[in-house]
Amino acid sequence: MIDRLVVYFLVYSFLGYISEVIYCSIGQKRLVNRGFLYGPWLPIYGFGGLIVVIFLDPLSAYPVAVFVCAFLLTSILEYFTSWLLETLFSLKLWDYSWMKVNINGRVCLLNSTLFGIMGLVAEYIVQPFMSRIVHDIPLAYLHTVAMFIAIVLSVDATFSVIKMASFKEGLRRFRAYRKEMEARISELIASGSKDLADELSRRFESELEKARTSFVLRMGHIVRSNPSITSRSKEISYQLGIIGEWAKARKELKERYKAEMKAIDDENIAKLRGNR
């Protein structure tokens, strides 16, 4: 039974990842790689799938009950996951505060309703199909597959948690460095050394630019995968805002550069054709 649950967990995690990528990409009109894990899976959907298998299957004769239970249980799961991530990393990877009906920005009526509908789809379409496939796998092979899945997910989760901790520490260092430099600049200005303060400010901005470049290259996936990422800490939120704006500016600069280079290439091609 446990081996089957592990396989179901992976399948629903993958299907949830695909659903999130499609849903968010349509909303933002660009490809959005969701989640903070390295692999193409979202564990919260895996647990949601297990809720369907364990709790909703006995209610399969009552579609309304399946919808209501899926609505409530997945909302509780999403709220708890949001709270846990914020407790561990001081970060909210999603925030529904802008939605009309929400609870502390962790869950909202729209998403909970969608989860209820997904519960119906999982119970009456996905799970029957999955059950037939998984039950046809010999138990010896199933155990090996389940062990492999468990190892892969464990390794991914471990490295992803380490990366999230590094992300949080990086934000803390940015904050501490900015405070230190601003204090030193203020001291120089107060002592009448404005020229030194200006020079220190220029160096500070230059070093900060290099640090941001390195940080976004290593950790940019977390911000890009979670566009609504926020923090209960105002200082961390401030740093997230700076990094987000900086990354957006760099993207716009790259797009402008590509457009200019394309215009130059088109102009050169037109000249070559004209000389023929």
Stockholm file with secondary structure:
# STOCKHOLM 1.0

chainA/1-276         MIDRLVVYFLVYSFLGYISEVIYCSIGQKRLVNRGFLYGPWLPIYGFGGLIVVIFLDPLSAYPVAVFVCAFLLTSILEYFTSWLLETLFSLKLWDYSWMKVNINGRVCLLNSTLFGIMGLVAEYIVQPFMSRIVHDIPLAYLHTVAMFIAIVLSVDATFSVIKMASFKEGLRRFRAYRKEMEARISELIASGSKDLADELSRRFESELEKARTSFVLRMGHIVRSNPSITSRSKEISYQLGIIGEWAKARKELKERYKAEMKAIDDENIAKLRGNR
#=GR chainA/1-276 SS CHHHHHHHHHHHHHHHHHHHHHHHHHHHTSCCCCSSSSSSCCHHHHHHHHHIIIIIGGGTTCHHHHHHHHHHHHHHHHHHHHHHHHHHHSCBSCCCTTSSSEETTTEEHHHHHHHHHHHHHIIIIIHHHHHHHHHTSCHHHHHHHHHHHHHHHHHHHHHHHHHHHHHHHHHHHHHHHHHHHHHHHHHHHHTTCHHHHHHHHHHHHHHHHHHHHHHHHHHHHHHHHCTTCBCSSHHHHHHHHHHHHHHHHHHHHHHHHHHHHHHHHHHHHHHHHHHC
#=GC SS_cons         CHHHHHHHHHHHHHHHHHHHHHHHHHHHTSCCCCSSSSSSCCHHHHHHHHHIIIIIGGGTTCHHHHHHHHHHHHHHHHHHHHHHHHHHHSCBSCCCTTSSSEETTTEEHHHHHHHHHHHHHIIIIIHHHHHHHHHTSCHHHHHHHHHHHHHHHHHHHHHHHHHHHHHHHHHHHHHHHHHHHHHHHHHHHHTTCHHHHHHHHHHHHHHHHHHHHHHHHHHHHHHHHCTTCBCSSHHHHHHHHHHHHHHHHHHHHHHHHHHHHHHHHHHHHHHHHHHC
//
